[in-house]
């Protein structure tokens, strides 16, 4: 049995189906079981699915029970952790303690390239700290150190893609001249899988990189050529600090400040492989940066992005979000529930609801939605630029503009949690139901829930409530109109 942590993350979500295809028994763990079960490979007979909270020792021990090998693909670089380095150290130590109690035989960790020194970024220092903690485990530990991973949907690739595509002229910091050795995601997966059957890699720290050594400036120029863009102009300046770089990345790309800042700070550090031993023990065709970029662009074009950086994140259970449940008891929850009745099928309405957001928009007041997204960006939120991975389907855990899909039941319910900057927690739900007395009629109910955080939260709700009448009613009409169905009962607010 092989344990894969971070099963719904960018690397873990691609590693698991490949292990299953090779005949391995895999235990996939993440904080949300629902997110794992929504993956296309979730019903594989060789897959065991469990929830695991890496900060809960008992949860980690349970997940490791009976496993011979484990992949550690966990990091805490997100808005959930103000000090991601401290969180990563704590998680790694808990995992090592649990591994020692479960007689684990092999532990494989994917870390980051970067040599120790006073100038090493916080992000890369944290990766090295985690590696050092994991190496204290009483089993064979393999540490793979990688630089930028090039693949459709990776955070680093999305930053590169948006910066080069949106900015024909770019004022850049000095880090554009930093040497790096990116690696294609398929080569990363090849090394990770090869570690299971290659005795020579056990107990070693190995650098993995692609076929090219180049600068970030070379990388951006290569991207522009492969994307068929006009010549890009780059103007390096010495006063462009990592903080300013992070803010610029946050504002121009879909990658939020919590991830952009640590990544931007790490760009000042050279990330070149110091050894190539693994290329002899696990031989494979290493893609050049040009080939990796070309393949990633084709995946985007074909809408075959297997995993995405925005997949990561905690997914609360829908059952805990309704008033009266323990999470909400004793607190204030504001509700705005509106409905519309149309003549037709649930399928016709659902076909439009499931396409909401992204390129489709919100069926009404798109200017207002984009304005809200811009304000969110200015205050350090995610904005609307994350869009959605696929225009035609959604699954639990998917990012949807500045929302997160909590639940998605075909022709029944779409449940979203807001991830924009708010003085509280906000949820938006769409429900479809048949009208008992009229089988040809379908009711679409849209419910906004808001749990305010203090006085500012309460003031926020009362400030935006007048807009609900316009925007929410307009959305209901817009969905009905897009469905081509006759409105039997116009939008109305329910108590």
C-alpha positions in Angstrom: 0.0 0.0 0.0 1.4 3.4 -1.0 0.2 6.5 0.8 -0.1 9.7 -1.4 -0.7 12.9 0.7 -2.0 16.0 -1.0 -4.1 13.7 -3.2 -6.1 16.7 -4.6 -3.1 18.9 -5.1 -1.3 19.7 -8.4 1.2 16.9 -8.3 -0.7 14.3 -6.2 -3.7 14.5 -8.4 -1.6 13.5 -11.4 0.6 10.9 -9.6 -2.3 8.8 -8.2 -3.9 7.7 -11.6 -0.4 6.8 -12.9 0.4 4.7 -9.9 -3.0 3.0 -10.3 -2.4 2.3 -14.0 0.8 0.6 -13.1 -1.0 -1.8 -10.7 0.0 -0.2 -7.3 -2.4 -0.2 -4.3 -2.8 3.4 -3.4 -4.3 5.2 -0.4 -5.2 8.7 -1.3 -5.6 11.2 1.5 -6.6 14.8 1.7 -8.6 17.1 4.1 -11.7 16.5 2.1 -12.9 13.0 1.0 -15.5 14.6 -1.3 -12.7 16.3 -3.4 -11.0 13.0 -3.9 -14.2 11.2 -4.8 -15.0 13.7 -7.5 -11.9 12.7 -9.4 -12.4 10.5 -12.5 -10.1 7.8 -11.0 -11.8 7.7 -7.6 -13.7 4.4 -8.3 -10.6 2.4 -9.2 -10.6 -0.9 -7.3 -7.0 -0.4 -6.1 -7.7 2.9 -4.5 -8.4 3.5 -0.8 -9.7 7.0 0.1 -9.3 8.5 3.5 -9.5 12.0 5.0 -6.4 13.2 6.8 -5.6 16.3 8.8 -1.8 16.6 8.8 -2.0 18.7 12.0 -3.9 15.9 13.8 -1.4 13.1 15.0 -4.1 10.5 15.3 -5.4 11.3 11.8 -1.9 10.9 10.3 -1.3 7.6 12.2 -4.6 6.2 10.9 -3.7 7.2 7.3 -0.2 5.6 7.5 -1.4 2.3 9.0 -0.5 -0.6 6.8 1.4 1.5 4.3 4.9 0.5 3.1 5.7 3.7 1.2 4.5 7.3 1.3 4.7 10.4 -0.8 4.9 13.6 1.2 3.4 16.3 -1.1 2.1 18.8 1.5 2.8 22.5 1.9 1.1 25.2 3.8 1.7 28.1 1.4 -1.8 29.5 1.4 -4.1 32.2 2.9 -5.0 29.7 5.6 -1.5 30.0 7.3 -0.1 33.3 8.2 3.3 31.7 8.9 3.5 28.8 6.4 7.1 27.9 7.5 6.0 27.2 11.0 3.0 25.2 9.8 5.1 23.2 7.5 7.6 22.3 10.2 4.8 21.3 12.5 3.1 19.1 9.9 6.4 17.4 8.9 7.3 16.5 12.5 3.8 15.1 13.1 4.2 13.0 10.0 7.6 11.7 11.0 6.4 10.7 14.4 3.4 8.8 12.9 5.7 7.2 10.3 8.0 5.9 13.0 5.0 4.4 14.9 3.8 2.6 11.7 7.1 1.1 10.5 7.0 2.9 7.2 9.7 1.5 4.9 10.1 4.4 2.4 9.3 8.1 2.4 9.5 10.2 -0.8 9.5 14.0 -0.6 9.3 16.5 -3.4 11.1 19.7 -2.3 12.7 22.7 -3.9 16.1 23.5 -5.4 18.2 26.3 -3.8 21.4 26.3 -1.9 21.6 27.2 1.8 22.7 30.7 2.7 21.5 33.9 4.2 19.9 35.0 0.9 17.8 31.9 0.4 14.1 32.8 0.2 11.7 32.0 3.0 9.9 29.6 0.6 13.0 27.6 -0.4 14.3 27.7 3.2 11.0 26.2 4.3 11.3 23.4 1.7 14.8 22.6 3.1 13.6 22.6 6.7 10.9 20.2 5.8 13.4 17.9 4.1 15.7 18.0 7.1 12.8 17.0 9.5 11.6 14.2 7.2 15.1 12.8 7.0 14.9 12.0 10.7 12.3 9.4 10.0 13.3 5.8 10.8 13.0 4.7 7.2 14.6 5.2 3.8 13.9 8.8 2.9 14.3 10.1 -0.7 14.3 13.9 -1.2 13.8 15.1 -4.7 14.7 18.8 -5.2 13.0 20.6 -8.2 13.0 24.1 -9.6 10.0 25.5 -11.5 7.6 22.8 -12.7 6.3 23.5 -16.2 2.8 22.0 -16.8 -0.7 23.1 -17.6 -2.2 24.4 -14.4 0.9 24.7 -12.2 1.2 28.0 -10.3 4.6 28.8 -11.8 3.4 28.2 -15.3 0.2 30.2 -14.8 2.3 33.1 -13.6 4.5 32.9 -16.6 1.6 32.5 -19.0 -0.4 35.5 -17.7 2.6 37.8 -17.4 3.8 37.2 -21.0 0.4 37.1 -22.6 -1.0 40.2 -20.9 2.1 42.5 -20.9 3.7 43.2 -24.3 6.1 45.6 -22.4 7.2 44.4 -19.0 9.3 46.3 -16.4 11.1 43.5 -14.7 13.2 43.0 -11.5 16.8 41.8 -11.7 15.7 38.2 -11.0 14.9 37.8 -14.7 18.7 37.1 -15.1 18.6 34.4 -12.4 19.7 31.0 -13.8 17.2 28.1 -13.4 16.6 24.6 -14.6 12.8 24.0 -15.0 11.4 20.6 -15.3 8.2 19.3 -17.1 5.5 17.8 -14.9 5.7 14.5 -16.8 9.4 14.2 -15.9 8.6 15.0 -12.2 6.1 12.2 -12.2 8.5 9.9 -13.9 11.1 10.4 -11.1 8.5 10.1 -8.3 7.2 6.8 -9.7 10.7 5.5 -10.4 11.7 6.0 -6.8 9.5 3.2 -5.7 11.4 0.5 -7.7 14.9 2.0 -7.7 16.9 0.9 -4.6 19.8 3.3 -5.4 17.7 6.4 -4.6 16.7 5.4 -1.1 18.2 7.6 1.6 19.5 10.2 -0.8 18.9 13.8 -1.7 18.7 14.1 -5.5 18.2 17.1 -7.8 15.8 16.8 -10.7 15.7 19.2 -13.6 14.9 19.4 -17.3 17.1 19.5 -20.3 17.8 23.2 -20.2 19.6 25.7 -18.1 18.5 29.2 -18.8 17.3 32.5 -17.2 13.8 33.5 -16.5 14.1 36.1 -19.3 14.9 33.3 -21.7 12.0 31.4 -20.4 9.6 34.3 -21.0 10.9 34.8 -24.5 10.5 31.1 -25.2 6.9 31.2 -24.0 6.1 34.2 -26.2 7.5 32.3 -29.3 5.6 29.1 -28.5 2.3 31.0 -27.9 2.7 32.9 -31.2 2.8 36.3 -29.5 4.4 39.4 -30.9 7.8 40.2 -29.6 7.8 41.1 -25.9 9.9 43.9 -24.5 11.5 43.5 -21.1 13.0 46.4 -19.2 15.0 45.3 -16.1 15.2 47.8 -13.3 17.1 47.5 -10.0 14.5 48.9 -7.7 11.8 46.2 -8.4 11.7 44.6 -4.9 10.3 41.1 -4.3 7.3 42.7 -2.5 6.5 44.8 -5.5 7.0 41.8 -7.8 4.6 39.8 -5.7 2.0 42.5 -5.9 2.4 42.8 -9.6 2.0 39.0 -10.0 -1.0 39.1 -7.8 -2.7 41.9 -9.8 -1.9 40.6 -13.3 -2.2 36.8 -12.8 -4.8 34.6 -11.1 -2.3 33.6 -8.4 -3.1 35.2 -5.1 -0.7 37.2 -2.9 -0.3 34.3 -0.4 1.3 32.2 -3.1 2.7 34.9 -5.3 4.9 36.5 -2.6 6.9 33.4 -1.5 7.3 32.4 -5.2 8.5 35.9 -6.2 11.0 36.0 -3.4 12.4 32.7 -4.5 13.1 33.9 -8.0 16.2 35.7 -6.8 17.8 32.4 -6.0 19.7 30.3 -8.5 17.9 26.9 -8.9 20.3 24.7 -10.9 20.8 20.9 -10.3 24.0 20.3 -8.4 24.0 16.5 -9.2 22.6 14.4 -12.0 22.9 10.9 -10.4 19.1 10.3 -10.7 19.4 10.5 -14.5 21.5 7.3 -14.5 19.3 5.4 -12.0 15.9 6.5 -13.4 16.5 7.3 -17.1 13.8 9.1 -19.1 13.6 11.5 -22.0 13.8 14.9 -20.4 11.7 17.6 -22.2 13.3 20.9 -23.1 11.6 24.0 -21.8 10.3 24.7 -25.2 8.8 21.2 -25.5 7.2 21.4 -22.0 5.7 24.9 -22.7 4.3 23.6 -26.1 2.7 20.6 -24.4 1.2 22.7 -21.6 -0.3 25.2 -24.1 -1.8 22.3 -26.1 -3.4 21.0 -22.9 -4.9 24.4 -22.2 -6.2 24.6 -25.8 -7.7 21.1 -25.7 -9.2 21.9 -22.2 -7.4 18.9 -20.8 -5.9 20.4 -17.7 -5.6 17.4 -15.4 -5.0 19.3 -12.2 -4.7 22.9 -11.4 -2.8 25.0 -8.7 -6.2 26.3 -7.5 -7.4 22.8 -6.6 -5.6 23.0 -3.3 -7.5 24.3 -0.2 -9.8 23.1 2.5 -13.3 22.0 1.5 -15.9 22.3 4.3 -18.7 19.8 4.4 -22.0 21.3 3.1 -23.9 19.8 6.1 -22.0 22.0 8.5 -23.0 25.3 6.9 -26.7 25.4 7.5 -28.1 27.4 10.4 -28.8 25.3 13.5 -25.7 23.1 13.0 -22.9 23.2 15.6 -20.6 25.4 13.4 -23.3 28.1 13.2 -25.1 27.7 16.5 -25.2 30.8 18.6 -24.1 33.1 15.8 -25.8 35.4 13.3 -26.5 34.2 9.8 -28.1 36.5 7.3 -30.2 34.9 4.5 -31.4 36.2 1.1 -33.5 33.6 -0.6 -35.1 34.2 -4.0 -36.8 32.0 -6.5 -38.2 31.8 -10.0 -40.5 29.3 -11.6 -40.2 28.3 -15.3 -41.9 25.9 -17.6 -39.6 23.2 -18.8 -37.1 20.6 -17.6 -34.6 20.7 -14.8 -31.9 19.6 -17.3 -32.3 22.7 -19.4 -31.9 25.0 -16.4 -29.0 23.0 -15.0 -27.2 23.2 -18.3 -26.9 26.9 -17.7 -26.3 26.9 -14.0 -23.4 24.5 -14.3 -21.7 26.9 -16.8 -22.0 30.0 -14.5 -18.9 32.1 -14.1 -15.7 32.1 -16.1 -16.1 33.0 -19.7 -19.9 32.6 -19.4 -20.3 35.2 -16.8 -23.0 35.5 -14.2 -26.0 36.0 -16.5 -26.6 39.5 -15.2 -24.5 42.5 -14.1 -21.2 41.2 -15.3 -19.8 44.7 -15.0 -20.6 44.7 -11.3 -19.1 41.2 -10.8 -15.9 42.4 -12.5 -15.8 45.5 -10.4 -16.2 43.4 -7.3 -13.3 41.2 -8.5 -11.1 44.3 -9.1 -11.8 45.6 -5.6 -11.0 42.1 -4.2 -7.6 42.2 -6.1 -6.8 45.6 -4.7 -7.3 44.3 -1.2 -5.2 41.2 -1.7 -8.0 38.8 -2.6 -8.1 36.3 -5.5 -10.3 38.4 -7.8 -12.1 36.8 -10.8 -9.0 35.8 -12.8 -9.0 32.2 -11.6 -12.0 31.7 -13.8 -12.8 28.0 -14.1 -10.9 25.0 -15.4 -13.6 23.7 -17.7 -16.6 25.7 -19.2 -19.0 22.8 -19.0 -18.6 20.9 -15.8 -17.8 21.5 -12.1 -16.8 19.2 -9.2 -16.4 19.8 -5.5 -13.2 21.7 -4.8 -13.0 23.5 -8.1 -12.2 27.2 -8.1 -15.0 29.3 -9.8 -13.9 32.9 -10.1 -13.7 34.0 -6.5 -15.8 31.1 -5.3 -15.0 27.5 -4.3 -17.4 24.7 -5.3 -18.5 23.0 -2.1 -21.1 20.7 -3.5 -22.4 19.9 -7.0 -25.3 17.5 -7.5 -26.4 17.2 -11.1 -29.8 18.8 -11.7 -30.2 19.4 -7.9 -27.8 21.8 -6.3 -24.7 23.9 -6.8 -23.2 25.2 -3.6 -20.4 27.8 -3.5 -18.3 29.3 -0.8 -16.8 32.8 -1.3 -13.0 33.2 -1.2 -12.9 36.9 -1.8 -11.9 39.3 1.0 -14.9 39.6 3.3 -15.6 40.5 6.9 -17.3 37.2 7.3 -18.1 34.0 5.5 -20.4 34.0 2.4 -22.1 31.2 0.5 -24.2 31.1 -2.6 -26.5 28.2 -3.4 -28.6 27.2 -6.5 -31.3 24.6 -6.0 -33.7 23.0 -8.5 -37.0 21.4 -7.6 -40.1 20.2 -9.4 -43.4 21.9 -8.6 -45.7 19.1 -7.3 -48.9 20.5 -8.6 -47.4 21.2 -12.0 -45.0 18.5 -13.3 -44.1 20.8 -16.2 -42.8 23.6 -13.9 -39.4 23.9 -12.3 -38.4 26.1 -9.4 -35.0 27.6 -9.2 -34.1 28.9 -5.8 -31.0 31.0 -5.2 -29.9 31.5 -1.6 -27.2 33.8 -0.3 -25.9 33.1 3.3 -23.6 35.4 5.2 -22.1 34.9 8.7 -20.7 38.3 9.7 -17.4 38.8 11.5 -18.1 41.5 14.1 -19.6 44.9 13.5 -17.9 45.4 10.1 -19.5 42.2 8.8 -22.9 43.4 9.8 -22.4 46.8 8.2 -21.1 45.0 5.0 -24.3 42.9 4.8 -26.6 45.9 5.1 -24.6 47.9 2.6 -24.8 45.2 -0.1 -28.4 44.1 0.6 -30.0 46.8 -1.7 -27.9 45.4 -4.6 -29.3 41.9 -4.1 -32.7 42.9 -5.3 -31.2 44.0 -8.6 -28.4 41.6 -9.1 -29.9 38.4 -7.8 -33.3 38.9 -9.4 -31.4 39.7 -12.6 -29.4 36.5 -12.4 -32.5 34.4 -12.0 -34.1 36.0 -15.0 -30.8 35.6 -16.9 -30.5 31.9 -16.2 -34.2 31.4 -17.4 -33.6 33.5 -20.5 -30.4 31.6 -21.4 -32.3 28.4 -21.0 -35.0 29.5 -23.4 -37.7 28.6 -21.0 -40.9 30.5 -20.3 -41.1 32.2 -16.9 -44.3 31.2 -15.0 -43.5 33.1 -11.9 -41.0 36.1 -11.9 -38.2 36.3 -9.3 -39.5 36.9 -5.8 -37.9 37.0 -2.4 -38.8 34.3 0.1 -38.9 34.4 3.8 
